[in-house]
Amino acid sequence: MKRSSLLALLLLPALSQAEDAGARAFDQACARCHPASPTPSSQAAPSGAKPGLQLDAVLRGRTPEQLRAWLEAPQKVRPEARCDTRVLAPGELDAVLSYLATRAQPPPPPREDVLRQQLQKELAERRARKQRPASGGPSLQYRGNP
């Protein structure tokens, strides 16, 4: 157990460097059209930037295999695509995929699901309170003849 924890701590700097390399490659090849964070609508797009999907929208619902196929040859996946991933060196492809894996977050649950879970939790708490005997004195239960 201690060895695995130590190994994980030793690997953290290497993982961080790999993520940084992926972020740099992503910034160079993709971020111009696919910003990693939403830009306020009041801000103008960078000069020369072409409109593209936000990174979160790109990642949502896609498997690592789909992302790899896209990065290797976007026009094979979607012929009208304007992405040019040829600027990525072969070694950078894996770094970008690793970076994207750290960026991928599941979308928040729908509001209905959140409200349903809250309601179920409240109902369970109410039921538990009803079943619990009132505290504050001895129980007056009939035990039959002595």
N, CA, C and O atoms as a GROMACS GRO file, in nm:
protein
  584
    1MET      N    1   0.083  -0.119   0.000
    1MET     CA    2   0.000   0.000   0.000
    1MET      C    3   0.087   0.125   0.000
    1MET      O    4   0.063   0.218  -0.077
    2LYS      N    5   0.189   0.127   0.087
    2LYS     CA    6   0.276   0.244   0.096
    2LYS      C    7   0.356   0.262  -0.033
    2LYS      O    8   0.380   0.374  -0.076
    3ARG      N    9   0.396   0.151  -0.094
    3ARG     CA   10   0.475   0.159  -0.217
    3ARG      C   11   0.392   0.218  -0.331
    3ARG      O   12   0.443   0.299  -0.409
    4SER      N   13   0.265   0.178  -0.341
    4SER     CA   14   0.182   0.231  -0.449
    4SER      C   15   0.157   0.380  -0.430
    4SER      O   16   0.151   0.455  -0.527
    5SER      N   17   0.142   0.423  -0.305
    5SER     CA   18   0.124   0.566  -0.279
    5SER      C   19   0.250   0.643  -0.314
    5SER      O   20   0.243   0.751  -0.373
    6LEU      N   21   0.364   0.586  -0.280
    6LEU     CA   22   0.491   0.651  -0.312
    6LEU      C   23   0.511   0.658  -0.463
    6LEU      O   24   0.556   0.760  -0.515
    7LEU      N   25   0.477   0.551  -0.532
    7LEU     CA   26   0.489   0.549  -0.678
    7LEU      C   27   0.399   0.656  -0.741
    7LEU      O   28   0.440   0.726  -0.833
    8ALA      N   29   0.278   0.667  -0.690
    8ALA     CA   30   0.186   0.769  -0.743
    8ALA      C   31   0.243   0.909  -0.722
    8ALA      O   32   0.234   0.993  -0.811
    9LEU      N   33   0.300   0.934  -0.605
    9LEU     CA   34   0.359   1.065  -0.578
    9LEU      C   35   0.479   1.093  -0.669
    9LEU      O   36   0.499   1.206  -0.714
   10LEU      N   37   0.557   0.989  -0.697
   10LEU     CA   38   0.672   1.007  -0.785
   10LEU      C   39   0.630   1.033  -0.930
   10LEU      O   40   0.700   1.101  -1.004
   11LEU      N   41   0.516   0.978  -0.969
   11LEU     CA   42   0.470   0.995  -1.107
   11LEU      C   43   0.398   1.128  -1.131
   11LEU      O   44   0.383   1.169  -1.246
   12LEU      N   45   0.354   1.195  -1.026
   12LEU     CA   46   0.279   1.320  -1.043
   12LEU      C   47   0.352   1.424  -1.128
   12LEU      O   48   0.290   1.481  -1.217
   13PRO      N   49   0.480   1.452  -1.103
   13PRO     CA   50   0.547   1.552  -1.188
   13PRO      C   51   0.551   1.512  -1.335
   13PRO      O   52   0.534   1.596  -1.422
   14ALA      N   53   0.573   1.385  -1.363
   14ALA     CA   54   0.577   1.339  -1.502
   14ALA      C   55   0.440   1.354  -1.567
   14ALA      O   56   0.430   1.396  -1.683
   15LEU      N   57   0.335   1.321  -1.493
   15LEU     CA   58   0.200   1.337  -1.548
   15LEU      C   59   0.169   1.483  -1.572
   15LEU      O   60   0.106   1.518  -1.671
   16SER      N   61   0.212   1.568  -1.481
   16SER     CA   62   0.190   1.711  -1.497
   16SER      C   63   0.262   1.764  -1.620
   16SER      O   64   0.206   1.845  -1.694
   17GLN      N   65   0.386   1.719  -1.642
   17GLN     CA   66   0.461   1.763  -1.760
   17GLN      C   67   0.394   1.715  -1.887
   17GLN      O   68   0.388   1.788  -1.986
   18ALA      N   69   0.343   1.592  -1.886
   18ALA     CA   70   0.274   1.538  -2.005
   18ALA      C   71   0.148   1.619  -2.033
   18ALA      O   72   0.117   1.648  -2.148
   19GLU      N   73   0.076   1.654  -1.927
   19GLU     CA   74  -0.044   1.736  -1.945
   19GLU      C   75  -0.007   1.872  -2.000
   19GLU      O   76  -0.076   1.925  -2.087
   20ASP      N   77   0.101   1.931  -1.949
   20ASP     CA   78   0.146   2.061  -1.999
   20ASP      C   79   0.183   2.053  -2.146
   20ASP      O   80   0.150   2.143  -2.223
   21ALA      N   81   0.251   1.945  -2.187
   21ALA     CA   82   0.287   1.928  -2.328
   21ALA      C   83   0.162   1.915  -2.413
   21ALA      O   84   0.155   1.970  -2.523
   22GLY      N   85   0.063   1.843  -2.363
   22GLY     CA   86  -0.063   1.829  -2.436
   22GLY      C   87  -0.137   1.960  -2.446
   22GLY      O   88  -0.196   1.991  -2.550
   23ALA      N   89  -0.135   2.038  -2.337
   23ALA     CA   90  -0.201   2.168  -2.339
   23ALA      C   91  -0.134   2.261  -2.439
   23ALA      O   92  -0.201   2.334  -2.512
   24ARG      N   93   0.000   2.259  -2.443
   24ARG     CA   94   0.072   2.344  -2.539
   24ARG      C   95   0.040   2.304  -2.682
   24ARG      O   96   0.015   2.390  -2.768
   25ALA      N   97   0.040   2.174  -2.709
   25ALA     CA   98   0.009   2.126  -2.844
   25ALA      C   99  -0.135   2.160  -2.881
   25ALA      O  100  -0.163   2.198  -2.995
   26PHE      N  101  -0.227   2.145  -2.786
   26PHE     CA  102  -0.366   2.180  -2.811
   26PHE      C  103  -0.379   2.328  -2.841
   26PHE      O  104  -0.447   2.367  -2.936
   27ASP      N  105  -0.312   2.410  -2.761
   27ASP     CA  106  -0.317   2.555  -2.783
   27ASP      C  107  -0.265   2.591  -2.922
   27ASP      O  108  -0.320   2.679  -2.988
   28GLN      N  109  -0.161   2.523  -2.964
   28GLN     CA  110  -0.100   2.552  -3.094
   28GLN      C  111  -0.191   2.508  -3.209
   28GLN      O  112  -0.206   2.581  -3.307
   29ALA      N  113  -0.252   2.390  -3.198
   29ALA     CA  114  -0.324   2.333  -3.311
   29ALA      C  115  -0.475   2.354  -3.308
   29ALA      O  116  -0.539   2.360  -3.413
   30CYS      N  117  -0.533   2.366  -3.189
   30CYS     CA  118  -0.680   2.357  -3.179
   30CYS      C  119  -0.749   2.476  -3.113
   30CYS      O  120  -0.861   2.511  -3.149
   31ALA      N  121  -0.681   2.538  -3.017
   31ALA     CA  122  -0.748   2.636  -2.931
   31ALA      C  123  -0.797   2.760  -3.004
   31ALA      O  124  -0.886   2.830  -2.956
   32ARG      N  125  -0.740   2.788  -3.117
   32ARG     CA  126  -0.783   2.907  -3.191
   32ARG      C  127  -0.931   2.898  -3.228
   32ARG      O  128  -1.003   2.997  -3.222
   33CYS      N  129  -0.974   2.779  -3.265
   33CYS     CA  130  -1.115   2.759  -3.302
   33CYS      C  131  -1.197   2.690  -3.194
   33CYS      O  132  -1.319   2.702  -3.191
   34HIS      N  133  -1.130   2.618  -3.106
   34HIS     CA  134  -1.200   2.542  -3.002
   34HIS      C  135  -1.149   2.587  -2.866
   34HIS      O  136  -1.064   2.520  -2.807
   35PRO      N  137  -1.199   2.700  -2.814
   35PRO     CA  138  -1.150   2.749  -2.685
   35PRO      C  139  -1.178   2.650  -2.573
   35PRO      O  140  -1.283   2.584  -2.569
   36ALA      N  141  -1.082   2.640  -2.482
   36ALA     CA  142  -1.094   2.546  -2.370
   36ALA      C  143  -1.191   2.597  -2.265
   36ALA      O  144  -1.244   2.518  -2.187
   37SER      N  145  -1.214   2.728  -2.262
   37SER     CA  146  -1.310   2.783  -2.167
   37SER      C  147  -1.399   2.880  -2.242
   37SER      O  148  -1.355   2.945  -2.337
   38PRO      N  149  -1.524   2.890  -2.201
   38PRO     CA  150  -1.617   2.977  -2.271
   38PRO      C  151  -1.570   3.122  -2.268
   38PRO      O  152  -1.518   3.170  -2.168
   39THR      N  153  -1.588   3.191  -2.380
   39THR     CA  154  -1.556   3.333  -2.385
   39THR      C  155  -1.685   3.410  -2.374
   39THR      O  156  -1.784   3.375  -2.438
   40PRO      N  157  -1.687   3.515  -2.293
   40PRO     CA  158  -1.809   3.594  -2.281
   40PRO      C  159  -1.850   3.649  -2.418
   40PRO      O  160  -1.764   3.682  -2.501
   41SER      N  161  -1.979   3.657  -2.441
   41SER     CA  162  -2.027   3.701  -2.571
   41SER      C  163  -1.989   3.845  -2.600
   41SER      O  164  -1.986   3.886  -2.716
   42SER      N  165  -1.959   3.922  -2.497
   42SER     CA  166  -1.920   4.061  -2.519
   42SER      C  167  -1.778   4.072  -2.573
   42SER      O  168  -1.740   4.174  -2.630
   43GLN      N  169  -1.698   3.965  -2.556
   43GLN     CA  170  -1.561   3.966  -2.606
   43GLN      C  171  -1.561   3.928  -2.753
   43GLN      O  172  -1.634   3.839  -2.795
   44ALA      N  173  -1.480   3.995  -2.828
   44ALA     CA  174  -1.466   3.960  -2.969
   44ALA      C  175  -1.376   3.839  -2.980
   44ALA      O  176  -1.287   3.817  -2.898
   45ALA      N  177  -1.399   3.760  -3.083
   45ALA     CA  178  -1.314   3.644  -3.108
   45ALA      C  179  -1.177   3.694  -3.151
   45ALA      O  180  -1.167   3.801  -3.210
   46PRO      N  181  -1.071   3.619  -3.123
   46PRO     CA  182  -0.938   3.660  -3.166
   46PRO      C  183  -0.936   3.680  -3.316
   46PRO      O  184  -1.005   3.611  -3.391
   47SER      N  185  -0.854   3.775  -3.359
   47SER     CA  186  -0.851   3.804  -3.502
   47SER      C  187  -0.807   3.681  -3.580
   47SER      O  188  -0.712   3.614  -3.543
   48GLY      N  189  -0.876   3.654  -3.688
   48GLY     CA  190  -0.843   3.539  -3.772
   48GLY      C  191  -0.900   3.408  -3.722
   48GLY      O  192  -0.885   3.305  -3.788
   49ALA      N  193  -0.965   3.410  -3.607
   49ALA     CA  194  -1.020   3.285  -3.554
   49ALA      C  195  -1.145   3.246  -3.632
   49ALA      O  196  -1.228   3.330  -3.666
   50LYS      N  197  -1.155   3.119  -3.658
   50LYS     CA  198  -1.274   3.067  -3.724
   50LYS      C  199  -1.366   3.014  -3.617
   50LYS      O  200  -1.320   2.963  -3.515
   51PRO      N  201  -1.497   3.025  -3.638
   51PRO     CA  202  -1.587   2.973  -3.535
   51PRO      C  203  -1.577   2.822  -3.525
   51PRO      O  204  -1.572   2.752  -3.626
   52GLY      N  205  -1.574   2.772  -3.405
   52GLY     CA  206  -1.570   2.628  -3.380
   52GLY      C  207  -1.644   2.598  -3.252
   52GLY      O  208  -1.687   2.689  -3.181
   53LEU      N  209  -1.660   2.473  -3.223
   53LEU     CA  210  -1.729   2.434  -3.101
   53LEU      C  211  -1.640   2.459  -2.980
   53LEU      O  212  -1.518   2.449  -2.987
   54GLN      N  213  -1.704   2.492  -2.868
   54GLN     CA  214  -1.632   2.500  -2.742
   54GLN      C  215  -1.575   2.361  -2.712
   54GLN      O  216  -1.633   2.260  -2.752
   55LEU      N  217  -1.464   2.356  -2.643
   55LEU     CA  218  -1.399   2.229  -2.614
   55LEU      C  219  -1.493   2.133  -2.542
   55LEU      O  220  -1.497   2.014  -2.574
   56ASP      N  221  -1.570   2.183  -2.445
   56ASP     CA  222  -1.662   2.095  -2.372
   56ASP      C  223  -1.763   2.031  -2.466
   56ASP      O  224  -1.798   1.914  -2.450
   57ALA      N  225  -1.811   2.107  -2.564
   57ALA     CA  226  -1.906   2.053  -2.661
   57ALA      C  227  -1.840   1.949  -2.750
   57ALA      O  228  -1.903   1.851  -2.790
   58VAL      N  229  -1.713   1.969  -2.781
   58VAL     CA  230  -1.640   1.874  -2.865
   58VAL      C  231  -1.622   1.741  -2.790
   58VAL      O  232  -1.637   1.634  -2.849
   59LEU      N  233  -1.592   1.748  -2.663
   59LEU     CA  234  -1.562   1.627  -2.584
   59LEU      C  235  -1.687   1.550  -2.543
   59LEU      O  236  -1.681   1.428  -2.526
   60ARG      N  237  -1.798   1.620  -2.528
   60ARG     CA  238  -1.919   1.558  -2.476
   60ARG      C  239  -1.965   1.442  -2.565
   60ARG      O  240  -1.991   1.460  -2.684
   61GLY      N  241  -1.974   1.326  -2.507
   61GLY     CA  242  -2.028   1.210  -2.577
   61GLY      C  243  -1.934   1.144  -2.676
   61GLY      O  244  -1.977   1.061  -2.757
   62ARG      N  245  -1.807   1.180  -2.673
   62ARG     CA  246  -1.713   1.119  -2.768
   62ARG      C  247  -1.616   1.028  -2.692
   62ARG      O  248  -1.572   1.058  -2.581
   63THR      N  249  -1.584   0.917  -2.755
   63THR     CA  250  -1.490   0.822  -2.696
   63THR      C  251  -1.348   0.862  -2.731
   63THR      O  252  -1.327   0.939  -2.825
   64PRO      N  253  -1.249   0.813  -2.657
   64PRO     CA  254  -1.110   0.840  -2.692
   64PRO      C  255  -1.076   0.794  -2.835
   64PRO      O  256  -0.997   0.858  -2.904
   65GLU      N  257  -1.137   0.684  -2.877
   65GLU     CA  258  -1.112   0.635  -3.013
   65GLU      C  259  -1.164   0.733  -3.118
   65GLU      O  260  -1.100   0.756  -3.220
   66GLN      N  261  -1.281   0.791  -3.092
   66GLN     CA  262  -1.337   0.890  -3.184
   66GLN      C  263  -1.249   1.014  -3.190
   66GLN      O  264  -1.227   1.071  -3.297
   67LEU      N  265  -1.201   1.057  -3.074
   67LEU     CA  266  -1.113   1.175  -3.072
   67LEU      C  267  -0.983   1.148  -3.147
   67LEU      O  268  -0.934   1.234  -3.220
   68ARG      N  269  -0.927   1.029  -3.130
   68ARG     CA  270  -0.804   0.994  -3.200
   68ARG      C  271  -0.828   0.995  -3.351
   68ARG      O  272  -0.748   1.052  -3.426
   69ALA      N  273  -0.937   0.934  -3.396
   69ALA     CA  274  -0.968   0.932  -3.539
   69ALA      C  275  -0.982   1.074  -3.592
   69ALA      O  276  -0.936   1.105  -3.703
   70TRP      N  277  -1.044   1.160  -3.515
   70TRP     CA  278  -1.061   1.300  -3.556
   70TRP      C  279  -0.926   1.370  -3.567
   70TRP      O  280  -0.898   1.438  -3.666
   71LEU      N  281  -0.844   1.354  -3.465
   71LEU     CA  282  -0.714   1.422  -3.466
   71LEU      C  283  -0.623   1.370  -3.577
   71LEU      O  284  -0.543   1.445  -3.633
   72GLU      N  285  -0.634   1.242  -3.607
   72GLU     CA  286  -0.549   1.186  -3.712
   72GLU      C  287  -0.593   1.231  -3.851
   72GLU      O  288  -0.508   1.257  -3.937
   73ALA      N  289  -0.724   1.242  -3.874
   73ALA     CA  290  -0.773   1.280  -4.008
   73ALA      C  291  -0.915   1.334  -3.998
   73ALA      O  292  -1.011   1.261  -4.024
   74PRO      N  293  -0.930   1.461  -3.962
   74PRO     CA  294  -1.065   1.517  -3.944
   74PRO      C  295  -1.152   1.507  -4.070
   74PRO      O  296  -1.272   1.483  -4.060
   75GLN      N  297  -1.092   1.523  -4.188
   75GLN     CA  298  -1.171   1.521  -4.311
   75GLN      C  299  -1.222   1.381  -4.345
   75GLN      O  300  -1.318   1.366  -4.420
   76LYS      N  301  -1.159   1.278  -4.290
   76LYS     CA  302  -1.212   1.143  -4.310
   76LYS      C  303  -1.337   1.121  -4.225
   76LYS      O  304  -1.427   1.047  -4.264
   77VAL      N  305  -1.340   1.186  -4.109
   77VAL     CA  306  -1.455   1.173  -4.021
   77VAL      C  307  -1.570   1.260  -4.071
   77VAL      O  308  -1.685   1.217  -4.075
   78ARG      N  309  -1.537   1.382  -4.109
   78ARG     CA  310  -1.637   1.477  -4.158
   78ARG      C  311  -1.574   1.555  -4.273
   78ARG      O  312  -1.494   1.645  -4.249
   79PRO      N  313  -1.609   1.523  -4.396
   79PRO     CA  314  -1.542   1.583  -4.512
   79PRO      C  315  -1.542   1.735  -4.515
   79PRO      O  316  -1.448   1.796  -4.567
   80GLU      N  317  -1.644   1.798  -4.461
   80GLU     CA  318  -1.650   1.945  -4.464
   80GLU      C  319  -1.573   2.011  -4.350
   80GLU      O  320  -1.573   2.134  -4.339
   81ALA      N  321  -1.508   1.933  -4.265
   81ALA     CA  322  -1.433   1.986  -4.151
   81ALA      C  323  -1.320   2.077  -4.198
   81ALA      O  324  -1.255   2.051  -4.299
   82ARG      N  325  -1.300   2.185  -4.122
   82ARG     CA  326  -1.192   2.279  -4.156
   82ARG      C  327  -1.074   2.266  -4.061
   82ARG      O  328  -0.981   2.347  -4.067
   83CYS      N  329  -1.076   2.167  -3.975
   83CYS     CA  330  -0.965   2.146  -3.882
   83CYS      C  331  -0.841   2.102  -3.958
   83CYS      O  332  -0.847   2.019  -4.048
   84ASP      N  333  -0.729   2.160  -3.920
   84ASP     CA  334  -0.602   2.120  -3.980
   84ASP      C  335  -0.512   2.072  -3.868
   84ASP      O  336  -0.445   2.152  -3.801
   85THR      N  337  -0.510   1.944  -3.848
   85THR     CA  338  -0.431   1.887  -3.738
   85THR      C  339  -0.294   1.842  -3.786
   85THR      O  340  -0.221   1.775  -3.712
   86ARG      N  341  -0.257   1.878  -3.909
   86ARG     CA  342  -0.126   1.839  -3.960
   86ARG      C  343  -0.013   1.908  -3.884
   86ARG      O  344   0.102   1.864  -3.891
   87VAL      N  345  -0.045   2.015  -3.812
   87VAL     CA  346   0.059   2.084  -3.735
   87VAL      C  347   0.102   2.003  -3.613
   87VAL      O  348   0.205   2.032  -3.551
   88LEU      N  349   0.024   1.902  -3.578
   88LEU     CA  350   0.060   1.816  -3.465
   88LEU      C  351   0.164   1.713  -3.509
   88LEU      O  352   0.144   1.640  -3.606
   89ALA      N  353   0.273   1.709  -3.436
   89ALA     CA  354   0.373   1.604  -3.460
   89ALA      C  355   0.316   1.472  -3.410
   89ALA      O  356   0.230   1.473  -3.321
   90PRO      N  357   0.360   1.359  -3.464
   90PRO     CA  358   0.306   1.230  -3.420
   90PRO      C  359   0.311   1.210  -3.269
   90PRO      O  360   0.217   1.156  -3.211
   91GLY      N  361   0.417   1.252  -3.204
   91GLY     CA  362   0.428   1.238  -3.060
   91GLY      C  363   0.333   1.328  -2.984
   91GLY      O  364   0.296   1.299  -2.870
   92GLU      N  365   0.293   1.438  -3.045
   92GLU     CA  366   0.203   1.531  -2.979
   92GLU      C  367   0.059   1.481  -2.977
   92GLU      O  368  -0.021   1.524  -2.894
   93LEU      N  369   0.026   1.392  -3.067
   93LEU     CA  370  -0.111   1.340  -3.074
   93LEU      C  371  -0.151   1.276  -2.942
   93LEU      O  372  -0.259   1.303  -2.889
   94ASP      N  373  -0.064   1.190  -2.889
   94ASP     CA  374  -0.094   1.125  -2.761
   94ASP      C  375  -0.100   1.226  -2.647
   94ASP      O  376  -0.182   1.214  -2.556
   95ALA      N  377  -0.013   1.326  -2.652
   95ALA     CA  378  -0.014   1.430  -2.548
   95ALA      C  379  -0.145   1.508  -2.552
   95ALA      O  380  -0.202   1.538  -2.447
   96VAL      N  381  -0.193   1.541  -2.671
   96VAL     CA  382  -0.320   1.614  -2.682
   96VAL      C  383  -0.434   1.526  -2.632
   96VAL      O  384  -0.523   1.575  -2.562
   97LEU      N  385  -0.433   1.399  -2.668
   97LEU     CA  386  -0.538   1.309  -2.620
   97LEU      C  387  -0.537   1.297  -2.468
   97LEU      O  388  -0.643   1.293  -2.406
   98SER      N  389  -0.419   1.292  -2.408
   98SER     CA  390  -0.409   1.288  -2.261
   98SER      C  391  -0.464   1.416  -2.201
   98SER      O  392  -0.536   1.413  -2.101
   99TYR      N  393  -0.429   1.528  -2.262
   99TYR     CA  394  -0.479   1.657  -2.214
   99TYR      C  395  -0.632   1.660  -2.223
   99TYR      O  396  -0.699   1.703  -2.129
  100LEU      N  397  -0.686   1.616  -2.336
  100LEU     CA  398  -0.831   1.616  -2.353
  100LEU      C  399  -0.899   1.525  -2.251
  100LEU      O  400  -1.009   1.555  -2.205
  101ALA      N  401  -0.834   1.414  -2.216
  101ALA     CA  402  -0.890   1.323  -2.116
  101ALA      C  403  -0.901   1.392  -1.980
  101ALA      O  404  -0.995   1.366  -1.904
  102THR      N  405  -0.806   1.480  -1.948
  102THR     CA  406  -0.814   1.552  -1.820
  102THR      C  407  -0.918   1.662  -1.826
  102THR      O  408  -0.971   1.702  -1.722
  103ARG      N  409  -0.947   1.711  -1.944
  103ARG     CA  410  -1.044   1.819  -1.960
  103ARG      C  411  -1.188   1.768  -1.966
  103ARG      O  412  -1.282   1.841  -1.934
  104ALA      N  413  -1.204   1.643  -2.008
  104ALA     CA  414  -1.338   1.589  -2.026
  104ALA      C  415  -1.406   1.574  -1.891
  104ALA      O  416  -1.355   1.506  -1.802
  105GLN      N  417  -1.519   1.636  -1.878
  105GLN     CA  418  -1.597   1.624  -1.757
  105GLN      C  419  -1.740   1.590  -1.798
  105GLN      O  420  -1.790   1.644  -1.897
  106PRO      N  421  -1.803   1.504  -1.724
  106PRO     CA  422  -1.941   1.473  -1.761
  106PRO      C  423  -2.028   1.597  -1.743
  106PRO      O  424  -2.003   1.677  -1.654
  107PRO      N  425  -2.128   1.612  -1.826
  107PRO     CA  426  -2.216   1.727  -1.812
  107PRO      C  427  -2.294   1.715  -1.682
  107PRO      O  428  -2.315   1.605  -1.632
  108PRO      N  429  -2.338   1.828  -1.627
  108PRO     CA  430  -2.416   1.820  -1.504
  108PRO      C  431  -2.547   1.746  -1.531
  108PRO      O  432  -2.598   1.749  -1.643
  109PRO      N  433  -2.600   1.678  -1.429
  109PRO     CA  434  -2.724   1.605  -1.450
  109PRO      C  435  -2.838   1.703  -1.481
  109PRO      O  436  -2.833   1.818  -1.439
  110PRO      N  437  -2.939   1.657  -1.553
  110PRO     CA  438  -3.054   1.744  -1.581
  110PRO      C  439  -3.120   1.789  -1.451
  110PRO      O  440  -3.116   1.718  -1.350
  111ARG      N  441  -3.179   1.905  -1.455
  111ARG     CA  442  -3.242   1.964  -1.337
  111ARG      C  443  -3.347   1.870  -1.278
  111ARG      O  444  -3.358   1.856  -1.156
  112GLU      N  445  -3.424   1.804  -1.365
  112GLU     CA  446  -3.526   1.709  -1.318
  112GLU      C  447  -3.465   1.600  -1.231
  112GLU      O  448  -3.521   1.564  -1.127
  113ASP      N  449  -3.351   1.548  -1.273
  113ASP     CA  450  -3.286   1.442  -1.196
  113ASP      C  451  -3.240   1.492  -1.060
  113ASP      O  452  -3.255   1.422  -0.960
  114VAL      N  453  -3.184   1.612  -1.057
  114VAL     CA  454  -3.138   1.670  -0.930
  114VAL      C  455  -3.256   1.689  -0.836
  114VAL      O  456  -3.248   1.653  -0.718
  115LEU      N  457  -3.366   1.745  -0.888
  115LEU     CA  458  -3.484   1.767  -0.804
  115LEU      C  459  -3.544   1.634  -0.756
  115LEU      O  460  -3.587   1.624  -0.641
  116ARG      N  461  -3.546   1.533  -0.843
  116ARG     CA  462  -3.598   1.403  -0.805
  116ARG      C  463  -3.514   1.342  -0.693
  116ARG      O  464  -3.568   1.285  -0.598
  117GLN      N  465  -3.382   1.353  -0.703
  117GLN     CA  466  -3.294   1.300  -0.599
  117GLN      C  467  -3.315   1.372  -0.466
  117GLN      O  468  -3.317   1.310  -0.360
  118GLN      N  469  -3.332   1.505  -0.473
  118GLN     CA  470  -3.356   1.582  -0.350
  118GLN      C  471  -3.487   1.539  -0.285
  118GLN      O  472  -3.494   1.521  -0.163
  119LEU      N  473  -3.591   1.522  -0.367
  119LEU     CA  474  -3.720   1.481  -0.314
  119LEU      C  475  -3.712   1.342  -0.251
  119LEU      O  476  -3.766   1.320  -0.143
  120GLN      N  477  -3.644   1.249  -0.317
  120GLN     CA  478  -3.630   1.115  -0.262
  120GLN      C  479  -3.555   1.117  -0.130
  120GLN      O  480  -3.589   1.044  -0.037
  121LYS      N  481  -3.453   1.201  -0.121
  121LYS     CA  482  -3.376   1.213   0.002
  121LYS      C  483  -3.463   1.268   0.115
  121LYS      O  484  -3.460   1.217   0.227
  122GLU      N  485  -3.541   1.372   0.085
  122GLU     CA  486  -3.629   1.431   0.186
  122GLU      C  487  -3.734   1.331   0.232
  122GLU      O  488  -3.763   1.321   0.352
  123LEU      N  489  -3.792   1.257   0.138
  123LEU     CA  490  -3.892   1.157   0.175
  123LEU      C  491  -3.832   1.048   0.263
  123LEU      O  492  -3.894   1.006   0.361
  124ALA      N  493  -3.713   1.004   0.231
  124ALA     CA  494  -3.647   0.902   0.312
  124ALA      C  495  -3.620   0.954   0.452
  124ALA      O  496  -3.637   0.880   0.550
  125GLU      N  497  -3.580   1.080   0.464
  125GLU     CA  498  -3.556   1.139   0.596
  125GLU      C  499  -3.685   1.147   0.676
  125GLU      O  500  -3.686   1.119   0.796
  126ARG      N  501  -3.794   1.186   0.612
  126ARG     CA  502  -3.924   1.195   0.681
  126ARG      C  503  -3.969   1.058   0.729
  126ARG      O  504  -4.017   1.043   0.842
  127ARG      N  505  -3.955   0.957   0.643
  127ARG     CA  506  -3.994   0.821   0.682
  127ARG      C  507  -3.912   0.773   0.801
  127ARG      O  508  -3.964   0.709   0.891
  128ALA      N  509  -3.784   0.804   0.800
  128ALA     CA  510  -3.696   0.762   0.909
  128ALA      C  511  -3.738   0.830   1.039
  128ALA      O  512  -3.735   0.767   1.145
  129ARG      N  513  -3.777   0.957   1.031
  129ARG     CA  514  -3.821   1.028   1.152
  129ARG      C  515  -3.951   0.971   1.205
  129ARG      O  516  -3.970   0.963   1.327
  130LYS      N  517  -4.042   0.931   1.117
  130LYS     CA  518  -4.170   0.875   1.160
  130LYS      C  519  -4.151   0.742   1.231
  130LYS      O  520  -4.221   0.712   1.327
  131GLN      N  521  -4.057   0.662   1.185
  131GLN     CA  522  -4.035   0.530   1.241
  131GLN      C  523  -3.958   0.535   1.372
  131GLN      O  524  -3.967   0.442   1.452
  132ARG      N  525  -3.884   0.641   1.395
  132ARG     CA  526  -3.805   0.655   1.516
  132ARG      C  527  -3.898   0.693   1.632
  132ARG      O  528  -3.978   0.785   1.616
  133PRO      N  529  -3.889   0.625   1.748
  133PRO     CA  530  -3.972   0.666   1.862
  133PRO      C  531  -3.929   0.802   1.913
  133PRO      O  532  -3.811   0.838   1.908
  134ALA      N  533  -4.026   0.877   1.961
  134ALA     CA  534  -3.996   1.010   2.014
  134ALA      C  535  -3.907   0.995   2.136
  134ALA      O  536  -3.935   0.913   2.224
  135SER      N  537  -3.801   1.073   2.143
  135SER     CA  538  -3.710   1.065   2.257
  135SER      C  539  -3.757   1.160   2.366
  135SER      O  540  -3.834   1.252   2.339
  136GLY      N  541  -3.712   1.138   2.483
  136GLY     CA  542  -3.746   1.229   2.591
  136GLY      C  543  -3.816   1.161   2.706
  136GLY      O  544  -3.853   1.230   2.801
  137GLY      N  545  -3.836   1.036   2.703
  137GLY     CA  546  -3.900   0.970   2.815
  137GLY      C  547  -3.906   0.821   2.792
  137GLY      O  548  -3.871   0.771   2.686
  138PRO      N  549  -3.951   0.749   2.895
  138PRO     CA  550  -3.959   0.604   2.880
  138PRO      C  551  -4.069   0.566   2.783
  138PRO      O  552  -4.168   0.638   2.766
  139SER      N  553  -4.051   0.456   2.721
  139SER     CA  554  -4.148   0.406   2.625
  139SER      C  555  -4.263   0.343   2.701
  139SER      O  556  -4.241   0.269   2.797
  140LEU      N  557  -4.386   0.370   2.660
  140LEU     CA  558  -4.504   0.316   2.726
  140LEU      C  559  -4.559   0.200   2.644
  140LEU      O  560  -4.666   0.211   2.583
  141GLN      N  561  -4.487   0.094   2.642
  141GLN     CA  562  -4.532  -0.021   2.566
  141GLN      C  563  -4.594  -0.124   2.662
  141GLN      O  564  -4.542  -0.145   2.772
  142TYR      N  565  -4.702  -0.186   2.620
  142TYR     CA  566  -4.767  -0.289   2.699
  142TYR      C  567  -4.690  -0.419   2.683
  142TYR      O  568  -4.662  -0.462   2.571
  143ARG      N  569  -4.657  -0.480   2.794
  143ARG     CA  570  -4.576  -0.601   2.787
  143ARG      C  571  -4.656  -0.725   2.831
  143ARG      O  572  -4.598  -0.833   2.841
  144GLY      N  573  -4.778  -0.713   2.855
  144GLY     CA  574  -4.859  -0.830   2.894
  144GLY      C  575  -4.853  -0.855   3.044
  144GLY      O  576  -4.801  -0.772   3.119
  145ASN      N  577  -4.906  -0.971   3.088
  145ASN     CA  578  -4.907  -1.006   3.230
  145ASN      C  579  -4.768  -1.045   3.276
  145ASN      O  580  -4.692  -1.110   3.203
  146PRO      N  581  -4.736  -1.003   3.400
  146PRO     CA  582  -4.604  -1.038   3.453
  146PRO      C  583  -4.587  -1.180   3.487
  146PRO      O  584  -4.480  -1.220   3.532
   0.00000   0.00000   0.00000
